[in-house]
Amino acid sequence: MSEAQHLNRAASALAGIVEGIAPDQLAAPTPCTEYAVRDLLNHLLFWGPSLEAAARKEAVPPPAAAESDVTLPDDWKHDLAQQLDRTTRAWSTPDAWTGTTHMGGPTEMPSPLVGGMVVLEYAVHAWDLARATGQPLHLDENLLEFARGEAAKTAEQGRAMGVFAAEVPVPNTAPPLHRLLALTGRNPTWTP
């Protein structure tokens, strides 16, 4: 399975979870401790244009406001579905996964690393939102192994930047989803 196929599957799973979120669940806590459901949806919308532009090797100007200063739009389901679709289409070309690109800043990074981070972002946040809103989530094992490999590449840097919490211990025999979540500092048994 190609990287673009992994991204497509992660985005599709995330879109399905977003569609199932009820407006009265927006204030619910998520496993991503600094975010309620509303904040996590806003986070995905806020960074979406940068992730999309990275596939095209385009630089995007820095946002005019901080993420915390932006409010979730009224039509958030539609807006997020459209953003996920645009990002997926942008990363569907083989050129997106070659060379270097930027992700919301001037630093050049390998395109495959950035694309892998997008897959990881979508898969893990799909789980965050599914858990927070009581929805079932199915991510296939190949996608989970790919995302775990991508998380392993940046886990230490992610912890240093405060993006990931300390790794949660799980047995080597834990399901692939649990091993992925644990690597990102999430407790796979988290409940609201």
Order of alpha helices (4+ residues) and beta strands (2+ residues): alpha-alpha-alpha-beta-beta-alpha-alpha-alpha
